[in-house]
Amino acid sequence: GLEVRGLDAQPLGRVRRVIDSPAHPILETDDGARVHLIPFVRGPIVENVDLAAGLIHVNWAADYAD
């Protein structure tokens, strides 16, 4: 249920689930209009996870192909 924010603090919805995959986990988020599949790779994609604030910052945009 953590909120996900992308490039320029663009809201990408809330985490609905984490999908296990052979390469890395994938965050499935829903912003009400679209479902996003975001690779959970710390560093290049996942910049920060703030559990206290309920927020994940990612290097991702809503128009990236899922």
Sequence and secondary structure as in RCSB ss.txt:
>XXXX:A:sequence
GLEVRGLDAQPLGRVRRVIDSPAHPILETDDGARVHLIPFVRGPIVENVDLAAGLIHVNWAADYAD
>XXXX:A:secstr
  EEE GGG EEEEEEEEE  SS  EEEEE SS EEEEE  BTTTEEEEETTTTEEEES  TTS  
